[in-house]
Amino acid sequence: MWIALFSFPFSFFFSKEETNTIVYKLNIKIFSTQIISSNNTSNYNKRTMTASAIVSSLLRPSELYSLIKFKLSTPPSPASLLPRQPTPEDFKSNTRAACYHFLNLTSRSFARVIQELDEELRDVVCIYYLILRGLDTIEDDMTLPFQRKKHLLKTFADIIKDEKNLNWSFHENGESEKDRDLLIHFYVVIQEFHKLRPE
């Protein structure tokens, strides 16, 4: 926080390049910060935020304001209607909230953007994102036999569209597959898909 306060005034008196040089020479160039995020499968992803990206935002007040506003205005997720450790019964009793639970598990960045949309569009995009994520999970799983995978990929749309499959789930993914839980509880996505208005 103090770095932002220190470097911000320079932007009024110096060009962007001069400010960057000053910040660097004063040894305030922000060290590459590693943000380690983990998901429920205990896989760790490392993302590096570079100093230039942070300094660049600090030098543009409107951009900095937008970033702060975006960070502080987190909309309540429908997934918050579920307990912290939801059970299959919780998913069955609130399929919409379950979809947002899986959205938050499968993608942090897309989940945040999707939940910023207006409610009607938000649900549609959430459901279609999860459908594509389920399809991608089957396609990426190297433990599935080729013929089984080929059949699933060809019939995936039919499985979703057929109302006889409202309780369909898939348990054949490898144990290490990141989004395995989504397919185990894929019935929540199918049920919400069938609740969408046709237009």
N, C-alpha and C positions, 0 to 999 in steps of 0.2 A: 504493500500500500504506500509506504514512504517513497518507493521508487517512482510511482506514478505522480505523487505530489511534487517530487523534486524535478522530474524531467518535463512535466506539463508546461511550466512557465517558459521554458526555452523555446517552445513552439511559437510563441508570440514575437520573439526577437530574432530568431534564426531560421534559416531554411531547414527543411526536413533533413537534408544531408549534413548540415552543420550540427543540428541537434543530435543526430545519430553519432557523429564524431565526438561531440562533447560527452555524451552519455558513455560512450565506449572508453574514452580517455580517463574519465573519472572512475573507471572500473565499476560502472553501474550497469554495464551490459548484462542483462539478465542471463544467468547461466541456463543452459538448456535444462528445462525441468521435465523430469519424467513423471508422467501420471500413470500409475499402475491401476488398472481396473480389472476386477475379477468377475467372473460369472459363476453361476451355481455349479458348473462342472469343474470348478477349480482350475480352469485354464486362465493364464494371465496374459493380457495383451499390454504391450508398452507403446505408448504414444508420446512423441516428443514435441513439445511446443517450443519453437525456436524463438530466440530473443528478438529477431527482426520482426516477427509477426506481432509480438506483444508491444514492442516499441512503436511499431507502425500504428497500432490501434490507439496507443497513448497520445500520439501526435495528431489524431483526428478527433476532436471533442465530440462531434456528432456520432461518430462510430463508437466511441467509448460510452457515451450515454445510452446508445442502443444496446450495447453488450450488457451493461449494468441492468437496464430495464428488462431485457430478456431473461437474465439470470434471476432477478428478484420476482418476476411475475410468473412463476411456475403455476400453470393451471392445475387444479386438482384432477388427478387421473381417475377414471372410472374404476381402475384396479384397486383404488383405496377402499372400495366397498367390501373387498375380500379381507380375511384375516391375514396376518403376516406370513403364516405358514399354511396356505390353503390346501384343502383336501379335495379329492375328486368330487365329493358331495358338494363342496362349496362351488366348484366349477359348474356342476350340473344345475345348481339353484340360481346361478347368476352368470349365464354364458357370455353376456356382453362384458361384464367386468373381467371374466376369465380371458377373453380375447385381449384386453388391454394388459392384463398380467403377462401374457405370453409376448405381447408386443414389447413390453419393457424388458423382458428377459432376452429377446432375440436381437434387439437393436436399441442402444441408448440414444444415438443421434437421431435416427429416423423417428423413434418413439416420441421424442420431444417435439419435433417439427409437426408430426401428424396430430399430436394433441393440441397444437395451437390452432388447428383448423376449426371452422364452425361445426356444430354438432352433427348435422346431417352428412356433411362431406367427410368429417372425421371418421365416422363409423365405416363408411364405404371404403375409404383408403386403408384403414386399419385391417379390415377383413381381407381385402385384396392383397395387401402386403403379406399377411399371414399365409394366404393361399400360395403365393409365390415363394415364400420362405419354406413352406412345407414341401413344395415341389423341388426346390433347390436342395433341401436336405436329403431327399431321396436320391436325387441326381448325383450329389457329392459323395454319398456313402459308398466307399470302396469295399465294404464287407458284404454288400448285397450281391447275389448272383446276377450276372448280366441279363439273363432272360427275364428274371423277376423284375429287375429294375426297368427294363424296356417295356414290359407289360404295364407296370404301374404308371410310367410316364405317359404312355399312350392313352390310358383309361382314367387318368387323374381328374380331368374335367367332368367325365361322366359320373364318377364317384361323387363328386361335389354336387352336381345338379340333380341327382336322383334322390327323391325324398325318402326312399327306402334305406338310404345310408345315413340317416340323421344321427346314428350312434356309432359311425365308423371310426375306428382308431387303428393305428399302425404300430406294432411292437417289434418289428424286424430289424430296425436300425441297430448298428453296433453300439455297444455300451459307451464308447467314447464320443459318439456323435453329439455335437454341441447342442443341437435343437431337437434331440430325441423326444424330450417331454412334450414339445408342441404336437408331434405326430401321435403320441400316446393319447393325448387329449384332443385330437383334431375334431372330434364331434362338436366341440363348442364353436369352432369356426364354421363348420357346415351348418349348424343350426342358426347361427347369426346370419350366414349368407342367405338362407331361405327366408329370413325376416326382412331382407332388404326390399324396397319397393322396386318393381320391375323397371320403371323408367330410370 
